[in-house]
Amino acid sequence: QLQASGGGLVQAGGSLRLSCAASGRTFSRYAMGWFRQAPGKEHEFAARITWSGGNTGYADSVKGRFTISRDNAKNTVYLQMNSLKPEDTAVYYCAATSDSVYSREPTDYDHWGQGTLVTVSS
């Protein structure tokens, strides 16, 4: 029901835009989050957004470089990633949770996409 796309190989300093398209149900009343998982590591919070788009939050490691946004008419959430660093290399997942939860914790998210791989070369 959540399909992430837009990953790929990019050089350090480059940009990518990830998309997360929802199907089968509307996620317009859900808060959405982007998480990432590097090899051998746990899921790490990257960014979140409320259903209205009025509130956003970022991990310190991506603040100022990543921007989360959403288009509820298209049932799609985006993650614009600029000034990418090799340490941003990971599989990126989008996830949905109740807007009242709006959490940074992956265990608080009920619906997950399949992930898209981002590789940043130095």
VMD Tcl script that builds the backbone (N, CA, C; Angstrom):
set m [mol new atoms 366]
animate dup $m
set s [atomselect $m all]
$s set {name element resname resid chain x y z} {
  {N N GLN 1 A 0.816 -1.211 0.000}
  {CA C GLN 1 A 0.000 0.000 0.000}
  {C C GLN 1 A 0.851 1.262 0.000}
  {N N LEU 2 A 2.094 1.175 0.432}
  {CA C LEU 2 A 3.023 2.287 0.354}
  {C C LEU 2 A 4.174 1.861 -0.534}
  {N N GLN 3 A 4.416 2.647 -1.579}
  {CA C GLN 3 A 5.439 2.308 -2.558}
  {C C GLN 3 A 6.459 3.419 -2.608}
  {N N ALA 4 A 7.661 3.134 -2.124}
  {CA C ALA 4 A 8.737 4.125 -2.156}
  {C C ALA 4 A 9.531 3.978 -3.446}
  {N N SER 5 A 9.978 5.099 -3.974}
  {CA C SER 5 A 10.773 5.086 -5.200}
  {C C SER 5 A 11.687 6.299 -5.215}
  {N N GLY 6 A 12.608 6.313 -6.169}
  {CA C GLY 6 A 13.475 7.471 -6.354}
  {C C GLY 6 A 14.893 7.279 -5.877}
  {N N GLY 7 A 15.185 6.136 -5.277}
  {CA C GLY 7 A 16.544 5.885 -4.828}
  {C C GLY 7 A 17.489 5.668 -5.994}
  {N N GLY 8 A 18.767 5.623 -5.687}
  {CA C GLY 8 A 19.762 5.403 -6.729}
  {C C GLY 8 A 21.153 5.700 -6.217}
  {N N LEU 9 A 22.081 5.758 -7.166}
  {CA C LEU 9 A 23.486 6.052 -6.857}
  {C C LEU 9 A 23.765 7.512 -7.187}
  {N N VAL 10 A 24.347 8.229 -6.244}
  {CA C VAL 10 A 24.641 9.638 -6.448}
  {C C VAL 10 A 25.983 9.955 -5.784}
  {N N GLN 11 A 26.686 10.926 -6.333}
  {CA C GLN 11 A 27.944 11.352 -5.731}
  {C C GLN 11 A 27.688 12.244 -4.528}
  {N N ALA 12 A 28.640 12.273 -3.626}
  {CA C ALA 12 A 28.539 13.159 -2.467}
  {C C ALA 12 A 28.329 14.595 -2.941}
  {N N GLY 13 A 27.415 15.273 -2.255}
  {CA C GLY 13 A 27.059 16.632 -2.647}
  {C C GLY 13 A 25.878 16.711 -3.584}
  {N N GLY 14 A 25.464 15.573 -4.103}
  {CA C GLY 14 A 24.346 15.540 -5.037}
  {C C GLY 14 A 23.001 15.508 -4.336}
  {N N SER 15 A 21.950 15.365 -5.149}
  {CA C SER 15 A 20.579 15.398 -4.644}
  {C C SER 15 A 19.768 14.242 -5.199}
  {N N LEU 16 A 18.779 13.850 -4.444}
  {CA C LEU 16 A 17.780 12.876 -4.887}
  {C C LEU 16 A 16.448 13.277 -4.284}
  {N N ARG 17 A 15.364 12.920 -4.963}
  {CA C ARG 17 A 14.035 13.102 -4.391}
  {C C ARG 17 A 13.341 11.754 -4.325}
  {N N LEU 18 A 12.992 11.353 -3.136}
  {CA C LEU 18 A 12.261 10.120 -2.931}
  {C C LEU 18 A 10.764 10.412 -2.933}
  {N N SER 19 A 10.009 9.462 -3.434}
  {CA C SER 19 A 8.551 9.559 -3.425}
  {C C SER 19 A 7.977 8.346 -2.718}
  {N N CYS 20 A 6.855 8.536 -2.083}
  {CA C CYS 20 A 6.141 7.447 -1.430}
  {C C CYS 20 A 4.680 7.580 -1.822}
  {N N ALA 21 A 4.224 6.675 -2.668}
  {CA C ALA 21 A 2.855 6.709 -3.164}
  {C C ALA 21 A 2.003 5.708 -2.401}
  {N N ALA 22 A 0.850 6.149 -1.941}
  {CA C ALA 22 A -0.075 5.286 -1.214}
  {C C ALA 22 A -1.171 4.820 -2.147}
  {N N SER 23 A -1.545 3.585 -2.001}
  {CA C SER 23 A -2.636 3.043 -2.795}
  {C C SER 23 A -3.466 2.119 -1.921}
  {N N GLY 24 A -4.690 1.911 -2.314}
  {CA C GLY 24 A -5.554 1.004 -1.577}
  {C C GLY 24 A -6.323 1.671 -0.463}
  {N N ARG 25 A -5.775 2.740 0.072}
  {CA C ARG 25 A -6.482 3.517 1.073}
  {C C ARG 25 A -5.898 4.918 1.022}
  {N N THR 26 A -6.624 5.863 1.543}
  {CA C THR 26 A -6.099 7.211 1.574}
  {C C THR 26 A -5.318 7.431 2.870}
  {N N PHE 27 A -4.164 8.017 2.734}
  {CA C PHE 27 A -3.340 8.320 3.896}
  {C C PHE 27 A -3.371 9.801 4.234}
  {N N SER 28 A -4.399 10.473 3.712}
  {CA C SER 28 A -4.423 11.916 3.926}
  {C C SER 28 A -4.639 12.283 5.384}
  {N N ARG 29 A -5.159 11.365 6.199}
  {CA C ARG 29 A -5.360 11.656 7.609}
  {C C ARG 29 A -4.274 11.057 8.481}
  {N N TYR 30 A -3.209 10.574 7.857}
  {CA C TYR 30 A -2.117 9.957 8.576}
  {C C TYR 30 A -0.894 10.873 8.584}
  {N N ALA 31 A -0.164 10.848 9.695}
  {CA C ALA 31 A 1.175 11.412 9.681}
  {C C ALA 31 A 2.091 10.427 8.953}
  {N N MET 32 A 3.070 10.961 8.287}
  {CA C MET 32 A 3.990 10.131 7.508}
  {C C MET 32 A 5.416 10.356 7.974}
  {N N GLY 33 A 6.194 9.323 7.877}
  {CA C GLY 33 A 7.597 9.443 8.251}
  {C C GLY 33 A 8.494 8.766 7.236}
  {N N TRP 34 A 9.709 9.240 7.193}
  {CA C TRP 34 A 10.768 8.579 6.428}
  {C C TRP 34 A 11.805 8.063 7.436}
  {N N PHE 35 A 12.154 6.816 7.261}
  {CA C PHE 35 A 13.181 6.197 8.081}
  {C C PHE 35 A 14.242 5.618 7.156}
  {N N ARG 36 A 15.392 5.340 7.703}
  {CA C ARG 36 A 16.436 4.722 6.898}
  {C C ARG 36 A 17.160 3.664 7.717}
  {N N GLN 37 A 17.698 2.703 6.997}
  {CA C GLN 37 A 18.421 1.619 7.638}
  {C C GLN 37 A 19.694 1.344 6.865}
  {N N ALA 38 A 20.807 1.631 7.494}
  {CA C ALA 38 A 22.113 1.333 6.906}
  {C C ALA 38 A 22.464 -0.118 7.219}
  {N N PRO 39 A 23.349 -0.709 6.443}
  {CA C PRO 39 A 23.724 -2.106 6.682}
  {C C PRO 39 A 24.205 -2.333 8.111}
  {N N GLY 40 A 23.621 -3.306 8.767}
  {CA C GLY 40 A 24.023 -3.656 10.121}
  {C C GLY 40 A 23.518 -2.743 11.209}
  {N N LYS 41 A 22.650 -1.815 10.838}
  {CA C LYS 41 A 22.136 -0.866 11.829}
  {C C LYS 41 A 20.627 -0.955 11.950}
  {N N GLU 42 A 20.110 -0.340 13.004}
  {CA C GLU 42 A 18.669 -0.291 13.229}
  {C C GLU 42 A 18.035 0.776 12.341}
  {N N HIS 43 A 16.712 0.719 12.267}
  {CA C HIS 43 A 15.977 1.789 11.588}
  {C C HIS 43 A 16.253 3.108 12.297}
  {N N GLU 44 A 16.508 4.125 11.509}
  {CA C GLU 44 A 16.801 5.455 12.037}
  {C C GLU 44 A 15.783 6.444 11.495}
  {N N PHE 45 A 15.220 7.250 12.378}
  {CA C PHE 45 A 14.282 8.289 11.963}
  {C C PHE 45 A 15.002 9.331 11.120}
  {N N ALA 46 A 14.356 9.774 10.057}
  {CA C ALA 46 A 14.921 10.837 9.217}
  {C C ALA 46 A 14.034 12.082 9.222}
  {N N ALA 47 A 12.735 11.895 8.941}
  {CA C ALA 47 A 11.841 13.050 8.842}
  {C C ALA 47 A 10.395 12.604 9.044}
  {N N ARG 48 A 9.549 13.538 9.434}
  {CA C ARG 48 A 8.133 13.248 9.621}
  {C C ARG 48 A 7.323 14.471 9.234}
  {N N ILE 49 A 6.022 14.236 8.957}
  {CA C ILE 49 A 5.135 15.317 8.566}
  {C C ILE 49 A 3.731 14.972 8.997}
  {N N THR 50 A 2.995 15.952 9.482}
  {CA C THR 50 A 1.612 15.719 9.865}
  {C C THR 50 A 0.734 15.604 8.629}
  {N N TRP 51 A -0.529 15.184 8.826}
  {CA C TRP 51 A -1.381 14.941 7.665}
  {C C TRP 51 A -1.631 16.226 6.896}
  {N N SER 52 A -1.695 17.339 7.589}
  {CA C SER 52 A -1.956 18.607 6.916}
  {C C SER 52 A -0.712 19.175 6.259}
  {N N GLY 53 A 0.446 18.648 6.649}
  {CA C GLY 53 A 1.700 19.229 6.164}
  {C C GLY 53 A 2.146 20.431 6.958}
  {N N GLY 54 A 1.369 20.779 7.979}
  {CA C GLY 54 A 1.666 21.987 8.720}
  {C C GLY 54 A 2.828 21.856 9.687}
  {N N ASN 55 A 3.127 20.643 10.070}
  {CA C ASN 55 A 4.252 20.422 10.983}
  {C C ASN 55 A 5.194 19.380 10.412}
  {N N THR 56 A 6.469 19.648 10.519}
  {CA C THR 56 A 7.481 18.709 10.071}
  {C C THR 56 A 8.558 18.585 11.145}
  {N N GLY 57 A 9.287 17.495 11.085}
  {CA C GLY 57 A 10.381 17.301 12.030}
  {C C GLY 57 A 11.489 16.515 11.364}
  {N N TYR 58 A 12.720 16.762 11.810}
  {CA C TYR 58 A 13.876 16.136 11.183}
  {C C TYR 58 A 14.866 15.650 12.232}
  {N N ALA 59 A 15.572 14.598 11.867}
  {CA C ALA 59 A 16.700 14.176 12.679}
  {C C ALA 59 A 17.797 15.220 12.540}
  {N N ASP 60 A 18.593 15.385 13.580}
  {CA C ASP 60 A 19.686 16.364 13.534}
  {C C ASP 60 A 20.637 16.078 12.382}
  {N N SER 61 A 20.797 14.811 12.059}
  {CA C SER 61 A 21.753 14.416 11.019}
  {C C SER 61 A 21.342 14.856 9.623}
  {N N VAL 62 A 20.062 15.172 9.431}
  {CA C VAL 62 A 19.600 15.558 8.079}
  {C C VAL 62 A 19.024 16.960 8.042}
  {N N LYS 63 A 18.871 17.590 9.201}
  {CA C LYS 63 A 18.262 18.920 9.268}
  {C C LYS 63 A 19.049 19.909 8.423}
  {N N GLY 64 A 18.324 20.675 7.633}
  {CA C GLY 64 A 18.958 21.653 6.762}
  {C C GLY 64 A 19.341 21.100 5.409}
  {N N ARG 65 A 19.297 19.777 5.258}
  {CA C ARG 65 A 19.653 19.148 3.977}
  {C C ARG 65 A 18.465 18.435 3.356}
  {N N PHE 66 A 17.598 17.865 4.181}
  {CA C PHE 66 A 16.435 17.119 3.704}
  {C C PHE 66 A 15.171 17.939 3.948}
  {N N THR 67 A 14.200 17.769 3.041}
  {CA C THR 67 A 12.905 18.413 3.193}
  {C C THR 67 A 11.804 17.407 2.898}
  {N N ILE 68 A 10.898 17.240 3.854}
  {CA C ILE 68 A 9.753 16.358 3.655}
  {C C ILE 68 A 8.549 17.202 3.262}
  {N N SER 69 A 7.747 16.679 2.351}
  {CA C SER 69 A 6.540 17.373 1.921}
  {C C SER 69 A 5.522 16.327 1.490}
  {N N ARG 70 A 4.297 16.756 1.263}
  {CA C ARG 70 A 3.268 15.815 0.845}
  {C C ARG 70 A 2.259 16.503 -0.047}
  {N N ASP 71 A 1.634 15.714 -0.897}
  {CA C ASP 71 A 0.552 16.154 -1.758}
  {C C ASP 71 A -0.594 15.184 -1.520}
  {N N ASN 72 A -1.527 15.570 -0.678}
  {CA C ASN 72 A -2.605 14.653 -0.319}
  {C C ASN 72 A -3.537 14.357 -1.492}
  {N N ALA 73 A -3.626 15.261 -2.421}
  {CA C ALA 73 A -4.460 15.009 -3.604}
  {C C ALA 73 A -3.879 13.864 -4.429}
  {N N LYS 74 A -2.558 13.707 -4.363}
  {CA C LYS 74 A -1.897 12.631 -5.094}
  {C C LYS 74 A -1.556 11.465 -4.180}
  {N N ASN 75 A -1.906 11.573 -2.908}
  {CA C ASN 75 A -1.606 10.505 -1.956}
  {C C ASN 75 A -0.121 10.159 -1.958}
  {N N THR 76 A 0.710 11.190 -1.995}
  {CA C THR 76 A 2.151 10.999 -2.140}
  {C C THR 76 A 2.912 11.878 -1.151}
  {N N VAL 77 A 3.961 11.302 -0.596}
  {CA C VAL 77 A 4.873 12.027 0.290}
  {C C VAL 77 A 6.249 12.035 -0.361}
  {N N TYR 78 A 6.966 13.120 -0.174}
  {CA C TYR 78 A 8.271 13.270 -0.815}
  {C C TYR 78 A 9.355 13.518 0.236}
  {N N LEU 79 A 10.562 13.157 -0.127}
  {CA C LEU 79 A 11.731 13.515 0.675}
  {C C LEU 79 A 12.798 14.044 -0.279}
  {N N GLN 80 A 12.970 15.353 -0.259}
  {CA C GLN 80 A 14.011 15.974 -1.074}
  {C C GLN 80 A 15.304 15.942 -0.277}
  {N N MET 81 A 16.319 15.324 -0.848}
  {CA C MET 81 A 17.596 15.158 -0.161}
  {C C MET 81 A 18.682 15.894 -0.925}
  {N N ASN 82 A 19.247 16.900 -0.294}
  {CA C ASN 82 A 20.317 17.691 -0.901}
  {C C ASN 82 A 21.613 17.512 -0.115}
  {N N SER 83 A 22.709 17.915 -0.728}
  {CA C SER 83 A 24.025 17.848 -0.077}
  {C C SER 83 A 24.261 16.477 0.541}
  {N N LEU 84 A 24.000 15.461 -0.235}
  {CA C LEU 84 A 24.097 14.098 0.281}
  {C C LEU 84 A 25.528 13.742 0.655}
  {N N LYS 85 A 25.630 12.923 1.707}
  {CA C LYS 85 A 26.916 12.480 2.231}
  {C C LYS 85 A 26.990 10.955 2.172}
  {N N PRO 86 A 28.180 10.398 2.128}
  {CA C PRO 86 A 28.287 8.930 2.124}
  {C C PRO 86 A 27.557 8.284 3.303}
  {N N GLU 87 A 27.516 8.962 4.427}
  {CA C GLU 87 A 26.822 8.392 5.594}
  {C C GLU 87 A 25.302 8.391 5.455}
  {N N ASP 88 A 24.784 9.000 4.396}
  {CA C ASP 88 A 23.349 8.925 4.111}
  {C C ASP 88 A 22.989 7.628 3.384}
  {N N THR 89 A 23.987 6.856 3.003}
  {CA C THR 89 A 23.732 5.596 2.309}
  {C C THR 89 A 22.911 4.659 3.191}
  {N N ALA 90 A 21.768 4.210 2.672}
  {CA C ALA 90 A 20.843 3.363 3.433}
  {C C ALA 90 A 19.674 2.986 2.545}
  {N N VAL 91 A 18.888 2.052 3.034}
  {CA C VAL 91 A 17.573 1.813 2.447}
  {C C VAL 91 A 16.603 2.760 3.149}
  {N N TYR 92 A 15.861 3.508 2.369}
  {CA C TYR 92 A 14.922 4.483 2.905}
  {C C TYR 92 A 13.499 3.929 2.814}
  {N N TYR 93 A 12.790 4.044 3.918}
  {CA C TYR 93 A 11.428 3.548 4.022}
  {C C TYR 93 A 10.474 4.690 4.363}
  {N N CYS 94 A 9.299 4.656 3.761}
  {CA C CYS 94 A 8.248 5.553 4.214}
  {C C CYS 94 A 7.282 4.749 5.075}
  {N N ALA 95 A 6.636 5.435 5.995}
  {CA C ALA 95 A 5.731 4.766 6.917}
  {C C ALA 95 A 4.628 5.723 7.327}
  {N N ALA 96 A 3.502 5.146 7.745}
  {CA C ALA 96 A 2.335 5.945 8.129}
  {C C ALA 96 A 1.906 5.595 9.542}
  {N N THR 97 A 1.431 6.615 10.236}
  {CA C THR 97 A 0.907 6.424 11.580}
  {C C THR 97 A -0.233 7.398 11.815}
  {N N SER 98 A -0.964 7.172 12.873}
  {CA C SER 98 A -2.041 8.085 13.228}
  {C C SER 98 A -1.484 9.492 13.437}
  {N N ASP 99 A -2.224 10.476 12.966}
  {CA C ASP 99 A -1.752 11.848 13.089}
  {C C ASP 99 A -1.597 12.263 14.553}
  {N N SER 100 A -2.345 11.641 15.434}
  {CA C SER 100 A -2.234 11.973 16.855}
  {C C SER 100 A -0.952 11.403 17.454}
  {N N VAL 101 A -0.340 10.461 16.758}
  {CA C VAL 101 A 0.892 9.847 17.251}
  {C C VAL 101 A 2.094 10.686 16.814}
  {N N TYR 102 A 2.228 10.886 15.479}
  {CA C TYR 102 A 3.252 11.781 14.916}
  {C C TYR 102 A 4.580 11.575 15.635}
  {N N SER 103 A 5.111 10.389 15.500}
  {CA C SER 103 A 6.241 9.967 16.316}
  {C C SER 103 A 7.545 9.911 15.522}
  {N N ARG 104 A 8.651 9.851 16.251}
  {CA C ARG 104 A 9.969 9.597 15.664}
  {C C ARG 104 A 10.370 8.131 15.826}
  {N N GLU 105 A 9.524 7.369 16.508}
  {CA C GLU 105 A 9.872 5.979 16.801}
  {C C GLU 105 A 9.289 5.054 15.737}
  {N N PRO 106 A 10.113 4.227 15.110}
  {CA C PRO 106 A 9.597 3.326 14.069}
  {C C PRO 106 A 8.537 2.368 14.586}
  {N N THR 107 A 8.597 2.012 15.858}
  {CA C THR 107 A 7.607 1.081 16.405}
  {C C THR 107 A 6.224 1.698 16.511}
  {N N ASP 108 A 6.122 3.000 16.381}
  {CA C ASP 108 A 4.825 3.681 16.430}
  {C C ASP 108 A 4.145 3.749 15.063}
  {N N TYR 109 A 4.802 3.276 14.035}
  {CA C TYR 109 A 4.245 3.333 12.685}
  {C C TYR 109 A 3.642 1.985 12.295}
  {N N ASP 110 A 2.424 2.037 11.764}
  {CA C ASP 110 A 1.665 0.823 11.480}
  {C C ASP 110 A 1.833 0.310 10.061}
  {N N HIS 111 A 2.090 1.209 9.129}
  {CA C HIS 111 A 2.128 0.842 7.720}
  {C C HIS 111 A 3.481 1.243 7.145}
  {N N TRP 112 A 4.095 0.316 6.424}
  {CA C TRP 112 A 5.433 0.537 5.896}
  {C C TRP 112 A 5.497 0.209 4.411}
  {N N GLY 113 A 6.297 0.992 3.689}
  {CA C GLY 113 A 6.591 0.674 2.300}
  {C C GLY 113 A 7.753 -0.301 2.228}
  {N N GLN 114 A 8.129 -0.677 1.017}
  {CA C GLN 114 A 9.131 -1.717 0.833}
  {C C GLN 114 A 10.565 -1.204 0.859}
  {N N GLY 115 A 10.780 0.089 0.788}
  {CA C GLY 115 A 12.124 0.648 0.851}
  {C C GLY 115 A 12.721 0.897 -0.515}
  {N N THR 116 A 13.570 1.913 -0.578}
  {CA C THR 116 A 14.308 2.226 -1.795}
  {C C THR 116 A 15.750 2.539 -1.391}
  {N N LEU 117 A 16.702 1.992 -2.145}
  {CA C LEU 117 A 18.110 2.092 -1.774}
  {C C LEU 117 A 18.726 3.389 -2.276}
  {N N VAL 118 A 19.372 4.090 -1.378}
  {CA C VAL 118 A 20.141 5.288 -1.713}
  {C C VAL 118 A 21.607 5.001 -1.412}
  {N N THR 119 A 22.443 5.173 -2.424}
  {CA C THR 119 A 23.878 4.966 -2.268}
  {C C THR 119 A 24.601 6.255 -2.630}
  {N N VAL 120 A 25.397 6.773 -1.701}
  {CA C VAL 120 A 26.127 8.012 -1.928}
  {C C VAL 120 A 27.614 7.683 -1.958}
  {N N SER 121 A 28.225 7.935 -3.094}
  {CA C SER 121 A 29.646 7.637 -3.247}
  {C C SER 121 A 30.498 8.860 -2.884}
  {N N SER 122 A 31.678 8.591 -2.359}
  {CA C SER 122 A 32.561 9.701 -1.953}
  {C C SER 122 A 33.469 10.140 -3.089}
}
mol reanalyze $m
mol bondsrecalc $m
mol representation Tube
mol addrep $m
